[in-house]
Amino acid sequence: MPKIVFIGAGSTVFAKNLLGDILSFPELSSATISLHDIDEERLRTSEVVARRVAATLEARPAIEATADRRRALDGADYVIAMFQIGGYRPSTIIDFEIPKRYGLRQTIADTLGIGGIMRGLRTIPVLLDVCRDMEELCPDAHLLNYVNPMAMNCWALSRATPIRTIGLCHSVQGTAEQLARDIGVPVADINYLCAGINHMAFYLRFERRTADGVEDLYPLIRRVVAEGRVPDWNRTRYDLFTRFGYFVTESSEHLSEYVPWYIKRDRPDLIARYNIPLDEYISRCESQIAAWDVIRQLLEDEATALSVERTHEYGSYIIHSLETGQPRVVYGNVANDHLIDNLPQGACVEVPCLVDRNGIQPTRIGALPPQLAALMMTNVNVQSLTVEAALTGRREHIYQAAMLDPHTAAELDPEQIYALVDDLIAAHGDWLPAFSDGDAAIAHRAAEHNGQANG
C-alpha cells in the first residue's frame, strides 16, 4: 500500500477533507498516512481527526504524526503540500497592511499582486527544501502541490528539481458547478475544455450532448447577463466575460486584483459597482481564528458524529488512478512543454491531464484565442520575474515583478513601488531569504542618491 505524506497537516479541516477522499477508496483504505507539521498542537488535533475519519469510513490505514519532516518523507509515494509560510500572523497581515499605507488595496493577496509576489518569495525556498529531502528520501514520489501562489511555486519547482510535481486547484471544477447553477443545467450533463494559467484559465468549450448533437452552452451564459441575473458576488467575472468572450475560472474577488481595471483607490463607485470585497481574506482569517477552538472541540469530540463526504478536490483521484490504472482526466498545473503555443515554454500552465498507470499526462491545447493569451501574459510576466528572484536571489527582479504587476502598476508610480518592496522585505525579515542588489538596483540607488544630493 502507498505511503501518503501530508506536509502542513496542521491545516486540519483541509487535511480532514483530503483524508476522507483518499480513505473512501477501498484500494487506498490501508495506506500509510504520515502527517507532518511544525505546529505540534495542530498536528496532534489532525492526528485525532485522521483516526476519527478512518473509523467513520471503516478504513484501516497506518497513521503516524511527526514534527520531523525527513522522517515523514522517508519512503513516501505521494507527498501533499498544503502549508502557508509565515501564516496569518505576521505574514498575511504584513502583505495587506503595508500596501494599504500606499493606497494599494487587495482582496486575497495570495496569487498575484504585491501580496502574491511576497508569498511566492517566502514559499518557494521551503518547497525547494522539501524537494531536496524528497530527492534523497523518496526520489520517485509524486508531489501534489496545493500551496499558493500555485503558478509561481510550480514554475520554480519545474526549473529547480527533478521531483515529479503537479499543482492542484479546485477553480476549474468549482466554477463549472457555479455556471451550471446560473444557467440551470445539471453539471453532470456538461462537458468542457479549459486551459490557461492557474486562476486565469478560460473555458474554451462549455457544452452538453443532446439528441440532436452537441449544444454550445455559452449562449445560456450570455443570457444570464442579458436578463440581469448576474450574482452580486460575481460581477467582475461576468464583466470580463462580456469583454473577452470566454469565462474565467477564478472568483471575482481574486480576478479583481489580477487586472488593472476594477480596484481604484480614488473610485469608491467602481468598488461598489463591482461589489469587490476588499480585505476579504483578512476578515475570513479572523473569523476562522475566532471559531477555531469550537471547531477543534467538535472535530475531536468522540461523542459528536463526524461528517465525512467526498469533495471535488483532485488529489485522491490522482493517487487512485496512479495506483489502480483507472483512467481519469483532472486539471493540473504543469510546465508548458509544447502544451500551449502562445504562452512561454516552461511557464506553469493549467490544462487537462490524463492520469493512469502511465503517469500524469498533460493534454496539448495548441494556441489560445489571442486576447486570452495576451491577458494571461500580464500575469505570466510577474510570475516569471518572481521565480527569477527566488532562484537567483536578485532583489532587482522583485522590483521589476512589482512594476509589471497590473494592479500595482495601475495605482503606484515607480518610486512608490520600490519603497513598498523595500518596506515589505524589511517587515518580513527572516521569513524571506536574503536578496542581493543586481546591476539595475545598484544603478537605481546611485541615481536616487545623486538626485537627493543635487536637490
N, C-alpha and C positions, 0 to 999 in steps of 0.2 A: 504494500500500500504506500502511496506517496507521502512524503513529508511536506507539509504546507506551513510556511512561516509567515506570521503577521508582524511586520515592523511598524510600530506605532499602535500596538494593540490597546493602549490606553484610551483610544477613541472608541469607547465601549459600545455605544449604540451602533456605530457603523460596523465594528467587528462582529457584534451580535448578528446583524443582518447578513453579512457575508458568510459567517459560520452556518447560519440557518440554511442559506442557499447550498453551501457545499455539502453539509451533512444530510441534506434531504435526498441526495443521490445515493442509492444503495451501494454503488460501486466505490463511493468515497466515504462511506459511513464508518469505516475502520481506519481512516487515515491518521497519521500522526500530526497533531496540531501544536505548533510551537508558538507561543505568544511572547513577544518582546516589547518592552517599553522602558524608558529611563525613569518614569514616574512609578515607583513601586506600589503606591497606594492604588492608583488607577489600574495598574497591572493586576493587582490582587482582585479587584472588582471584576475585571474582564475574565479572569480565570474562573471565578464563581459563576459568572453568566455563561461562559462557554460550557461548563459542566451542566448547567441547567438546560441550555439549548440541546445538548446531546441527549439528556434524559427525556426531554419533551419529544424528541424525534425518535427515541428508542435506538439511537446510534451508539456505537461502541468505539469512539476514537481514543487514541492515546493523547492526552492533553498534558502539556507541560508549559510552565511560565518561567521566564528568566529575564533578569536585567542585563545579562551577558549576551551581547549581540552575536559574538562569534560562536558561542555555544548554540544559540538558536539556529544559526545559519548552517552549522556543520551537517553536511549530508542532505541539505534541502533539495527538493524537486521543484518547488514553487515558492516564490517569495513575493508577498503582497506588501507594497509600501503604501502607508496611509498616515503619515505624520505631518506635523507643522512645526517648522523650525522657528524658535522664538515665541511661539504660542500667541495667545491673545495679548497677554502682558509679558514683555513690553512691546513686542514687535508689531503686532497689528495696530495697536493704538498709535505707535510712532508713525506708521505708514499712513494713517489718517490725519493725525493732529498736526504734524509738521507741514504737510502740503496745504492744510487748511489755513495756516498762517499766511500763505502766499495767495490765498484766494482760490486754491485748486481743490475742488470738491470731488468725492468719489462715492461709489455705491458699494462695491465689493472689494476692489483693490487686491485681487489675488492672481490675476491672469495677465493683464497688460497695464498700461499706465505706470505712473511712478511707483505705485504700490506693488504692482506685478513685477517690475524690474527689481525692486529691493527684495521681494520674496524669492525671486529666482536666484539672486546672488547669495542669499542665505542658505538656500536649499540645495543647489547643485553640488557644492563641496561635500555635503553629508551623503547625498545619493551616490556620489563617486566613492566615498569611503565604504559604503555598503557594498558597492560593486567590487571594490578591491578585495574585501573579505570574501565575496562570492567567488571571485576568480581563484582564490586559494582553497576555499572550503566546499564549494558546490558549483564548479565551473559550467556544468551542463544545465543548471536550473534556469527556469524562465522567471523573469522579473515582471510582475504585473503592477504597474505604477498607477496609483490613484492620486498622487501628490501634485498639487498645483504650484506654480504655473506649468501646466501639462506640456505645452509645446516646447518651452524653453528647457525644461528638465529632460524630456526625451531626446531633444536635439543634442544637448550636451552629452548625454549618455551614448548616443549613437556615434559620436565623434571620439569619445574618450575611453570606451570599454567594449570588449567583445561580448559581454553578457547579453543574452537574448532578451529584449525588452519590448513590451507593448504598453502603451498608455491607455487607460480606460476611463471613460466618462459616461454619463447617462443622458447627455443632452440630445443625442440623436433620437433615441427611442422615447425619451421623455417628451420632447417637442412633438413627435409624431402622435403621441397619445393626446396632447393638448389640441393639436389641429383636428384630430378625429372628432373630439367633442365639439369644437367650433363649427364643423361642417355637418355634424350629425351622421357620421359614417362609422361603423364599428372598426376599431383599429385593427382587429384581426383580419378584416377584409382588405386592408390597404397594403400595397406594395410600394416601396420607394427606393430610390438610389440617391445617396447623399455623399458629398465629398467636399473637401476643403482643408481648413486647419481647425484645430480644436477651438470650440466656442465661436468659430466663424466658418462653419461648413453650411452648405446650402442643399436643399432637396432639388436635385436635377430632374427627378421624376417623382410624382406623387399621384398614384393611380390605383384603380381596382379593376379586377377582371369581372366582366358581366357576360350574360348570354350572347351579347352582340359583339364581344371583343373586349378591348381594354378602354376604360373610361379615364380620361385625364381629370383629376380632381382639383387642379388649380382654378378652374372657373368657380368652383364652390368656395374656395378661399377668397377669391376676389369678391364674391357675393357678400361675404361677411363684412368687407369694407363698405361696399355699396349700400348695404342695408343698415349700416351704423351699429353693427353688433360686435365691434372690436372690444374685447375685455379691457377694462380700465387699466389693469396691470400690464397689458401687452401692447400699449400704443406705439412704443418705439419700434418694435419689430415689424408691426404691420405697416408703419410708415416707410421703413426701409424696403419692405416688400413692394410697395407701390412704386418705388423709385428705381429699384434694381431688378424687379421681375421674378425673383426667387425668394423663398422663405428661408431665413437663417435659423440655426439650431439653438443658439443660446438665448437666455431670457432677456427681456427688455432691459432690466436693471443692469445686467452685465454689458449688453450691447451699447448702452448709452455712454459708457466710459471707454469704448474701443474706437470711437469715431469722434470727429471734432464738432458735431453739429447740435447736440441735444443738451449738453450741460454748459451753461454760460453763467459766470458769476454775476453779471450785470443784467441777466434776463430771467427774473423770477417767473415771468409769464410763460417762458419756454419750459421751465421746470414743471410748472403747473399743467401746461397743455399736454405734456407727455407723461405726466404723473410719475416722475422719476424719484425714487426713494433714496435720497442722499443719506449716507451713513447707515444704510440698512444693515450691513454686515455687523457693524458695531452694536446696533440695537439687538440684533439676533443673538450675538455672542453674550451680551449682558443678560438677556432673558434665559439663555441656556445655562449660564453660570449660576444664576439665581435659583434655577429649578433643579440643579444637579443633585443636591442632597436628597431631594424627594425621589428623583428618578433612580438614583443609585439604590435607595432603600427598596423601591419597588422591584428593581431588577434582581436584587439579592434575596428578597424575602421568599423563602420556600413556601410560605402559606398563600402567596399570590400566584395565580396561574400565569405562566409566561407565554405570550403570544409569539409564535414563530411562523411567519408567512414568507413565501418566496418573493424576492424583489426583482426588479428588471436590470440589476447590475450584471455585467457580462462575465465577471471573474470566475464564478463557479462553472459556467458553461464552457469556458475555455479549458479549465482544468479537466472537466469531464470529457470533453472531446479529445483532448490530447491523450488521456488515459485509455479511453474506450474505442476511439476511432469514429465515434458517431459524428458525422459532419454537421457543422453549423456555420452560419455567417454571423459575425459580430462586426461592430465598428470599432476600429482601433487606431491609435496614434503611432505611426511608424515613420522611418526615414523615407524620404521621397527618392526611391530608386527607380526612376523612369515610370512613376505611377501617375503623376500629374504634370503634363508637359509645360504648362506656363506658370509653374512655381519653381523656385530654385531646387536643383538637385541637392539632396542631403537635408533639406528642411524637414521639419516634422509635419506630416500631413495626416488627416483623418479620412480613412477610406474603409470600405467593406473588406473584411478578411475572412477567407475560408479557413476553418480550423478542423483538423482531423489528425490521424496518426502521423501524417507527413509534416505536421507543424502548423505554424500560423502563416498563411499565405495571402498577402495583400493583393487586392484587385487593381489592375491597371485601369485608369479612368480616361487618360488622354488629356485633351485640352478642356479647361473650364470655359464657360462664357467669359469673354474678355473683361466685362465690367466686374465680375465676381473676383477674378484673379487680381485685378487692379486694386480692389478694395482689400483683399487679403494681404497684398504686398505691403500695405501701410502698417500692418501688424507684424508681418514677417521681418521687415527691416528692424523693428525694435527687438524682436526675439533674437535675430542674428547677432546684433551688437551686444546684447546682454549675455548671450552664450560666449561670445568672444571675450568679454570682460571676465567672465567666470573662469574660463580656461586659460587665459593669458595673464590675469591679474592686472590688466592695464586700466587705470582709472579713467582715461580719456574716453574709452568706449562706453562707460556708464553715462558720461555727459552726452555723448553722441546718441545713445539709445534714448535718453530722455528728450533730447531736442527733436528726434524724429517721431516720438510718440504723438499720435494725432491729438489726443485731448490735452496733453501738457503743452504742446506747441500752440494750440489754439488759445490758450489762456495766459501764458507767460512768455517774456522775452528771454533772449539767451543768457543775460546776466542773472536773471531771476532763476533760471533753470540750473545754472552752475551753482548758485548759492543754495538752492534747495537740495541738490545732490550732496553738496558738502555737509549740510546740516543733517541730512538723513544718515550719511555714513558715520558722522560723529555720534549721533544718537544711538545707532545700533551697536556701536562699539565692537565687543568681542563676538557678537553674533555674526559678524561679517569677517571674511578673511582680509588680509592686508592687500591694498592695491597700490601699484606704483604709478608715478606720473610718466606717461609717454611723451614723445616729442611735441604733439599738439597741445597737451595740457601744459607742458613747460612753457611753450611759446605764448599760450594764452595768459598764463600767470605773469610772464615777463611784460607783456603788453599792458596788462591791468596795472602792474606796479608802475610802469612808465607813465601811464595815464594819470595815476594818482599823484606821482611826483611832479608832472608837468602842470597839473591842476593846482 
